[in-house]
């Protein structure tokens, strides 16, 4: 049996931009993607800590070390620049592997620097 389990999380990310004219997705700094073990095109769940919105989208790569966290397309309506969000990715895991799984968790400061 397989279950969905937290694979990776970027906690307390600050929205740096919202681009309504783009087709959709979340742009994340390439350096943060690498550290969080996330991939371009991967589905992620977003939780907005400021307004309680929860939604899903997919990742596109932002400029490395830019600290960019930008919601694009329709999702841009669910955030405001400066909002704090949690970005979560899940993976299918065999139930026998659950106890040995450790998710990757990044905690960011107000400037999207990794603090933990």
OpenMM code with the backbone's topology and positions (N, CA, C; nanometers):
from openmm import Vec3, app, unit

residues = "UNK UNK UNK UNK UNK UNK UNK UNK UNK UNK UNK UNK UNK UNK UNK UNK UNK UNK UNK UNK UNK UNK UNK UNK UNK UNK UNK UNK UNK UNK UNK UNK UNK UNK UNK UNK UNK UNK UNK UNK UNK UNK UNK UNK UNK UNK UNK UNK UNK UNK UNK UNK UNK UNK UNK UNK UNK UNK UNK UNK UNK UNK UNK UNK UNK UNK UNK UNK UNK UNK UNK UNK UNK UNK UNK UNK UNK UNK UNK UNK UNK UNK UNK UNK UNK UNK UNK UNK UNK UNK UNK UNK UNK UNK UNK UNK UNK UNK UNK UNK UNK UNK UNK UNK UNK UNK UNK UNK UNK UNK UNK UNK UNK UNK UNK UNK".split()
positions = [
    Vec3(0.0840, -0.1174, 0.0000),
    Vec3(0.0000, 0.0000, 0.0000),
    Vec3(0.0888, 0.1241, 0.0000),
    Vec3(0.0485, 0.2263, -0.0769),
    Vec3(0.1181, 0.3539, -0.0803),
    Vec3(0.0316, 0.4618, -0.0172),
    Vec3(0.0973, 0.5598, 0.0449),
    Vec3(0.0272, 0.6763, 0.0983),
    Vec3(0.1011, 0.8009, 0.0534),
    Vec3(0.0307, 0.9125, 0.0524),
    Vec3(0.0932, 1.0413, 0.0217),
    Vec3(0.1543, 1.0951, 0.1499),
    Vec3(0.2788, 1.1411, 0.1392),
    Vec3(0.3501, 1.1895, 0.2564),
    Vec3(0.4261, 1.3163, 0.2191),
    Vec3(0.4477, 1.4049, 0.3157),
    Vec3(0.5226, 1.5275, 0.2894),
    Vec3(0.6624, 1.4925, 0.2414),
    Vec3(0.6995, 1.5454, 0.1256),
    Vec3(0.8307, 1.5227, 0.0661),
    Vec3(0.9239, 1.6403, 0.0959),
    Vec3(0.8721, 1.7627, 0.0771),
    Vec3(0.9529, 1.8820, 0.0953),
    Vec3(0.8629, 1.9996, 0.1305),
    Vec3(0.9181, 2.0934, 0.2094),
    Vec3(0.8397, 2.2108, 0.2489),
    Vec3(0.9317, 2.3321, 0.2584),
    Vec3(0.8855, 2.4432, 0.2014),
    Vec3(0.9506, 2.5721, 0.2220),
    Vec3(0.8542, 2.6527, 0.3070),
    Vec3(0.8944, 2.6814, 0.4303),
    Vec3(0.8065, 2.7447, 0.5293),
    Vec3(0.8410, 2.8918, 0.5462),
    Vec3(0.7378, 2.9747, 0.5515),
    Vec3(0.7513, 3.1169, 0.5811),
    Vec3(0.8115, 3.1960, 0.4648),
    Vec3(0.7934, 3.1472, 0.3404),
    Vec3(0.8425, 3.2202, 0.2237),
    Vec3(0.7624, 3.3498, 0.2083),
    Vec3(0.8297, 3.4551, 0.1660),
    Vec3(0.7652, 3.5846, 0.1446),
    Vec3(0.7407, 3.6045, -0.0045),
    Vec3(0.6179, 3.6399, -0.0406),
    Vec3(0.5839, 3.6673, -0.1801),
    Vec3(0.6568, 3.7941, -0.2235),
    Vec3(0.7363, 3.7829, -0.3308),
    Vec3(0.8113, 3.8977, -0.3830),
    Vec3(0.7426, 3.9611, -0.5038),
    Vec3(0.6520, 3.8860, -0.5680),
    Vec3(0.5840, 3.9384, -0.6858),
    Vec3(0.4595, 3.8541, -0.7123),
    Vec3(0.3664, 3.9121, -0.7856),
    Vec3(0.2465, 3.8419, -0.8309),
    Vec3(0.2199, 3.8895, -0.9730),
    Vec3(0.2181, 3.7949, -1.0671),
    Vec3(0.2110, 3.8280, -1.2090),
    Vec3(0.0841, 3.7689, -1.2697),
    Vec3(-0.0207, 3.8461, -1.2731),
    Vec3(-0.1502, 3.8004, -1.3227),
    Vec3(-0.1463, 3.7640, -1.4715),
    Vec3(-0.0618, 3.8264, -1.5502),
    Vec3(-0.0587, 3.8066, -1.6953),
    Vec3(0.0086, 3.6758, -1.7367),
    Vec3(0.0800, 3.6085, -1.6465),
    Vec3(0.1484, 3.4844, -1.6812),
    Vec3(0.0475, 3.3700, -1.6849),
    Vec3(0.0790, 3.2630, -1.7546),
    Vec3(-0.0144, 3.1507, -1.7738),
    Vec3(-0.0441, 3.0729, -1.6467),
    Vec3(0.0427, 3.0763, -1.5504),
    Vec3(0.0178, 3.0041, -1.4268),
    Vec3(0.1438, 2.9494, -1.3666),
    Vec3(0.1436, 2.9204, -1.2400),
    Vec3(0.2531, 2.8553, -1.1693),
    Vec3(0.3090, 2.9410, -1.0567),
    Vec3(0.4118, 2.8886, -0.9910),
    Vec3(0.4863, 2.9629, -0.8910),
    Vec3(0.6328, 2.9639, -0.9334),
    Vec3(0.6910, 3.0818, -0.9380),
    Vec3(0.8324, 3.0967, -0.9696),
    Vec3(0.9089, 3.0946, -0.8379),
    Vec3(1.0082, 3.0046, -0.8283),
    Vec3(1.0888, 2.9908, -0.7071),
    Vec3(1.2363, 3.0006, -0.7443),
    Vec3(1.3105, 3.0780, -0.6686),
    Vec3(1.4553, 3.0920, -0.6848),
    Vec3(1.5203, 2.9547, -0.7029),
    Vec3(1.6051, 2.9416, -0.8055),
    Vec3(1.6709, 2.8147, -0.8378),
    Vec3(1.7496, 2.7597, -0.7182),
    Vec3(1.8154, 2.8464, -0.6424),
    Vec3(1.8933, 2.8007, -0.5264),
    Vec3(1.8016, 2.7387, -0.4210),
    Vec3(1.6837, 2.7979, -0.3991),
    Vec3(1.5881, 2.7410, -0.3034),
    Vec3(1.5350, 2.6074, -0.3536),
    Vec3(1.5108, 2.5981, -0.4857),
    Vec3(1.4647, 2.4702, -0.5428),
    Vec3(1.5648, 2.3597, -0.5148),
    Vec3(1.6922, 2.3881, -0.5372),
    Vec3(1.7965, 2.2879, -0.5152),
    Vec3(1.7992, 2.2436, -0.3690),
    Vec3(1.7990, 2.3405, -0.2774),
    Vec3(1.8057, 2.3084, -0.1341),
    Vec3(1.6833, 2.2313, -0.0872),
    Vec3(1.5671, 2.2625, -0.1441),
    Vec3(1.4415, 2.1967, -0.1037),
    Vec3(1.4184, 2.0655, -0.1787),
    Vec3(1.5060, 2.0344, -0.2750),
    Vec3(1.4932, 1.9130, -0.3570),
    Vec3(1.3605, 1.9115, -0.4348),
    Vec3(1.3257, 2.0287, -0.4867),
    Vec3(1.2052, 2.0433, -0.5681),
    Vec3(1.2444, 2.0550, -0.7147),
    Vec3(1.1487, 2.0301, -0.8050),
    Vec3(1.1777, 2.0204, -0.9469),
    Vec3(1.0841, 2.1071, -1.0297),
    Vec3(1.1365, 2.1597, -1.1399),
    Vec3(1.0562, 2.2356, -1.2350),
    Vec3(0.9416, 2.1467, -1.2833),
    Vec3(0.8230, 2.2014, -1.2840),
    Vec3(0.7044, 2.1279, -1.3273),
    Vec3(0.6371, 2.0479, -1.2176),
    Vec3(0.7003, 2.0366, -1.1028),
    Vec3(0.6439, 1.9577, -0.9929),
    Vec3(0.5217, 2.0277, -0.9339),
    Vec3(0.4202, 1.9492, -0.9016),
    Vec3(0.2999, 2.0017, -0.8368),
    Vec3(0.3325, 2.0349, -0.6914),
    Vec3(0.2860, 2.1511, -0.6470),
    Vec3(0.3014, 2.1917, -0.5077),
    Vec3(0.1697, 2.2474, -0.4556),
    Vec3(0.1516, 2.2346, -0.3272),
    Vec3(0.0389, 2.2946, -0.2572),
    Vec3(0.0899, 2.4216, -0.1898),
    Vec3(0.0103, 2.5267, -0.1946),
    Vec3(0.0462, 2.6546, -0.1347),
    Vec3(-0.0556, 2.6861, -0.0255),
    Vec3(-0.0056, 2.7275, 0.0905),
    Vec3(-0.0916, 2.7756, 0.1990),
    Vec3(-0.0491, 2.9184, 0.2306),
    Vec3(-0.1429, 3.0121, 0.2188),
    Vec3(-0.1139, 3.1526, 0.2472),
    Vec3(-0.1421, 3.1778, 0.3949),
    Vec3(-0.0376, 3.2137, 0.4693),
    Vec3(-0.0523, 3.2367, 0.6132),
    Vec3(-0.1272, 3.3658, 0.6436),
    Vec3(-0.1333, 3.4589, 0.5481),
    Vec3(-0.2000, 3.5864, 0.5719),
    Vec3(-0.3512, 3.5795, 0.5563),
    Vec3(-0.3994, 3.4981, 0.4588),
    Vec3(-0.5439, 3.4986, 0.4346),
    Vec3(-0.6094, 3.3600, 0.4386),
    Vec3(-0.5299, 3.2563, 0.4633),
    Vec3(-0.5857, 3.1224, 0.4761),
    Vec3(-0.6108, 3.0498, 0.3453),
    Vec3(-0.5850, 3.1125, 0.2317),
    Vec3(-0.6038, 3.0473, 0.1016),
    Vec3(-0.5131, 2.9251, 0.0899),
    Vec3(-0.5666, 2.8203, 0.0288),
    Vec3(-0.4895, 2.6994, -0.0029),
    Vec3(-0.5207, 2.6627, -0.1468),
    Vec3(-0.4145, 2.6354, -0.2239),
    Vec3(-0.4327, 2.6020, -0.3652),
    Vec3(-0.3100, 2.5262, -0.4148),
    Vec3(-0.3235, 2.4666, -0.5333),
    Vec3(-0.2105, 2.3948, -0.5910),
    Vec3(-0.1718, 2.4588, -0.7237),
    Vec3(-0.0463, 2.4394, -0.7605),
    Vec3(0.0081, 2.4871, -0.8866),
    Vec3(0.1333, 2.4060, -0.9171),
    Vec3(0.2116, 2.4505, -1.0128),
    Vec3(0.3361, 2.3815, -1.0455),
    Vec3(0.4512, 2.4809, -1.0442),
    Vec3(0.5728, 2.4286, -1.0368),
    Vec3(0.6927, 2.5105, -1.0193),
    Vec3(0.7550, 2.5486, -1.1530),
    Vec3(0.7971, 2.6759, -1.1619),
    Vec3(0.8910, 2.7168, -1.2659),
    Vec3(1.0118, 2.7771, -1.1948),
    Vec3(1.1253, 2.7698, -1.2625),
    Vec3(1.2519, 2.8112, -1.2015),
    Vec3(1.2733, 2.9612, -1.2144),
    Vec3(1.3093, 3.0223, -1.1010),
    Vec3(1.3449, 3.1637, -1.1004),
    Vec3(1.4959, 3.1805, -1.1005),
    Vec3(1.5397, 3.3009, -1.1192),
    Vec3(1.6829, 3.3313, -1.1222),
    Vec3(1.7494, 3.2881, -0.9916),
    Vec3(1.8636, 3.2210, -1.0050),
    Vec3(1.9358, 3.1702, -0.8888),
    Vec3(1.9811, 3.2853, -0.7989),
    Vec3(1.9589, 3.2684, -0.6682),
    Vec3(1.9952, 3.3644, -0.5633),
    Vec3(1.9186, 3.4964, -0.5710),
    Vec3(1.8083, 3.4983, -0.6434),
    Vec3(1.7254, 3.6188, -0.6546),
    Vec3(1.6295, 3.6340, -0.5370),
    Vec3(1.6074, 3.5254, -0.4637),
    Vec3(1.5106, 3.5188, -0.3528),
    Vec3(1.3666, 3.5317, -0.4005),
    Vec3(1.3437, 3.5072, -0.5294),
    Vec3(1.2118, 3.5213, -0.5903),
    Vec3(1.1146, 3.4134, -0.5444),
    Vec3(0.9976, 3.4577, -0.5017),
    Vec3(0.8800, 3.3726, -0.4802),
    Vec3(0.7647, 3.4502, -0.5429),
    Vec3(0.7231, 3.4088, -0.6616),
    Vec3(0.6229, 3.4835, -0.7384),
    Vec3(0.5103, 3.3911, -0.7806),
    Vec3(0.3876, 3.4288, -0.7475),
    Vec3(0.2711, 3.3558, -0.7954),
    Vec3(0.2273, 3.4159, -0.9273),
    Vec3(0.1968, 3.3301, -1.0229),
    Vec3(0.1632, 3.3707, -1.1587),
    Vec3(0.0218, 3.3284, -1.1965),
    Vec3(-0.0347, 3.3966, -1.2944),
    Vec3(-0.1665, 3.3622, -1.3451),
    Vec3(-0.2747, 3.3801, -1.2403),
    Vec3(-0.3753, 3.2933, -1.2456),
    Vec3(-0.4898, 3.3048, -1.1542),
    Vec3(-0.4475, 3.3011, -1.0073),
    Vec3(-0.3418, 3.2266, -0.9757),
    Vec3(-0.2953, 3.2169, -0.8367),
    Vec3(-0.2462, 3.3514, -0.7833),
    Vec3(-0.2085, 3.4430, -0.8730),
    Vec3(-0.1646, 3.5762, -0.8304),
    Vec3(-0.2757, 3.6499, -0.7561),
    Vec3(-0.4004, 3.6127, -0.7835),
    Vec3(-0.5142, 3.6756, -0.7142),
    Vec3(-0.5286, 3.6274, -0.5692),
    Vec3(-0.4595, 3.5200, -0.5340),
    Vec3(-0.4741, 3.4612, -0.4013),
    Vec3(-0.3688, 3.5115, -0.3020),
    Vec3(-0.2776, 3.5986, -0.3503),
    Vec3(-0.1704, 3.6502, -0.2645),
    Vec3(-0.1520, 3.7993, -0.2881),
    Vec3(-0.0796, 3.8594, -0.1951),
    Vec3(-0.0332, 3.9964, -0.2101),
    Vec3(0.1170, 3.9956, -0.1844),
    Vec3(0.1884, 4.0858, -0.2495),
    Vec3(0.3315, 4.0978, -0.2235),
    Vec3(0.3501, 4.1201, -0.0742),
    Vec3(0.4425, 4.0450, -0.0158),
    Vec3(0.4682, 4.0526, 0.1279),
    Vec3(0.4005, 3.9437, 0.2089),
    Vec3(0.2992, 3.8764, 0.1505),
    Vec3(0.2332, 3.7657, 0.2211),
    Vec3(0.3339, 3.6555, 0.2512),
    Vec3(0.3091, 3.5835, 0.3582),
    Vec3(0.3888, 3.4665, 0.3954),
    Vec3(0.3142, 3.3416, 0.3507),
    Vec3(0.3889, 3.2503, 0.2879),
    Vec3(0.3271, 3.1261, 0.2412),
    Vec3(0.4099, 3.0052, 0.2832),
    Vec3(0.3449, 2.8895, 0.2746),
    Vec3(0.4120, 2.7611, 0.2904),
    Vec3(0.3962, 2.6891, 0.1567),
    Vec3(0.5067, 2.6375, 0.1048),
    Vec3(0.5077, 2.5626, -0.0199),
    Vec3(0.5336, 2.4170, 0.0163),
    Vec3(0.4409, 2.3275, -0.0190),
    Vec3(0.4518, 2.1872, 0.0206),
    Vec3(0.4440, 2.0952, -0.0999),
    Vec3(0.5312, 1.9968, -0.1023),
    Vec3(0.5277, 1.8936, -0.2055),
    Vec3(0.5130, 1.7585, -0.1369),
    Vec3(0.4366, 1.6714, -0.1997),
    Vec3(0.4101, 1.5388, -0.1450),
    Vec3(0.4614, 1.4319, -0.2405),
    Vec3(0.4869, 1.3145, -0.1873),
    Vec3(0.5306, 1.2012, -0.2691),
    Vec3(0.4545, 1.0769, -0.2250),
    Vec3(0.4401, 0.9841, -0.3173),
    Vec3(0.3799, 0.8558, -0.2861),
    Vec3(0.4867, 0.7682, -0.2231),
    Vec3(0.4553, 0.7121, -0.1083),
    Vec3(0.5537, 0.6352, -0.0322),
    Vec3(0.4923, 0.5014, 0.0081),
    Vec3(0.5684, 0.3956, -0.0078),
    Vec3(0.5240, 0.2656, 0.0386),
    Vec3(0.5086, 0.2719, 0.1898),
    Vec3(0.4028, 0.2160, 0.2409),
    Vec3(0.3753, 0.2245, 0.3841),
    Vec3(0.4910, 0.1702, 0.4694),
    Vec3(0.5690, 0.0782, 0.4143),
    Vec3(0.6842, 0.0243, 0.4874),
    Vec3(0.8016, 0.1223, 0.4939),
    Vec3(0.7991, 0.2261, 0.4096),
    Vec3(0.9065, 0.3256, 0.4058),
    Vec3(0.8754, 0.4500, 0.4884),
    Vec3(0.7537, 0.4626, 0.5365),
    Vec3(0.7093, 0.5840, 0.6040),
    Vec3(0.7970, 0.6187, 0.7243),
    Vec3(0.8254, 0.5226, 0.8078),
    Vec3(0.9017, 0.5508, 0.9297),
    Vec3(1.0444, 0.5953, 0.9012),
    Vec3(1.1003, 0.5547, 0.7887),
    Vec3(1.2377, 0.5935, 0.7573),
    Vec3(1.2453, 0.7217, 0.6740),
    Vec3(1.1306, 0.7749, 0.6326),
    Vec3(1.1293, 0.8957, 0.5493),
    Vec3(1.1447, 1.0211, 0.6343),
    Vec3(1.2319, 1.1102, 0.5902),
    Vec3(1.2475, 1.2414, 0.6527),
    Vec3(1.2279, 1.3475, 0.5454),
    Vec3(1.1265, 1.4312, 0.5592),
    Vec3(1.1056, 1.5347, 0.4583),
    Vec3(1.2138, 1.6425, 0.4661),
    Vec3(1.2371, 1.7085, 0.3544),
    Vec3(1.3259, 1.8246, 0.3511),
    Vec3(1.2428, 1.9456, 0.3894),
    Vec3(1.2876, 2.0194, 0.4904),
    Vec3(1.2135, 2.1372, 0.5361),
    Vec3(1.3085, 2.2558, 0.5446),
    Vec3(1.2746, 2.3623, 0.4700),
    Vec3(1.3493, 2.4873, 0.4764),
    Vec3(1.2625, 2.5908, 0.5461),
    Vec3(1.3199, 2.6632, 0.6385),
    Vec3(1.2513, 2.7747, 0.7030),
    Vec3(1.3230, 2.9015, 0.6583),
    Vec3(1.2439, 2.9983, 0.6096),
    Vec3(1.3013, 3.1205, 0.5544),
    Vec3(1.2756, 3.2403, 0.6447),
    Vec3(1.3651, 3.3390, 0.6346),
    Vec3(1.3431, 3.4655, 0.7054),
    Vec3(1.2598, 3.5591, 0.6158),
    Vec3(1.2417, 3.6828, 0.6572),
    Vec3(1.1565, 3.7766, 0.5831),
    Vec3(1.2120, 3.8135, 0.4449),
    Vec3(1.3409, 3.7837, 0.4206),
    Vec3(1.4023, 3.8118, 0.2903),
    Vec3(1.4251, 3.6862, 0.2078),
    Vec3(1.3615, 3.5780, 0.2464),
    Vec3(1.3711, 3.4469, 0.1786),
    Vec3(1.5109, 3.3862, 0.1841),
    Vec3(1.5829, 3.4185, 0.2907),
    Vec3(1.7084, 3.3508, 0.3196),
    Vec3(1.6788, 3.2290, 0.4063),
    Vec3(1.7508, 3.1205, 0.3854),
    Vec3(1.7311, 2.9996, 0.4652),
    Vec3(1.7896, 3.0221, 0.6039),
    Vec3(1.7070, 3.0033, 0.7064),
    Vec3(1.7559, 3.0169, 0.8440),
    Vec3(1.7616, 2.8830, 0.9159),
    Vec3(1.6985, 2.7798, 0.8585),
    Vec3(1.7015, 2.6476, 0.9202),
    Vec3(1.6700, 2.5424, 0.8165),
] * unit.nanometer
topology = app.Topology()
chain = topology.addChain("A")
for resn in residues:
    res = topology.addResidue(resn, chain)
    for name in ("N", "CA", "C"):
        topology.addAtom(name, app.Element.getBySymbol(name[0]), res)
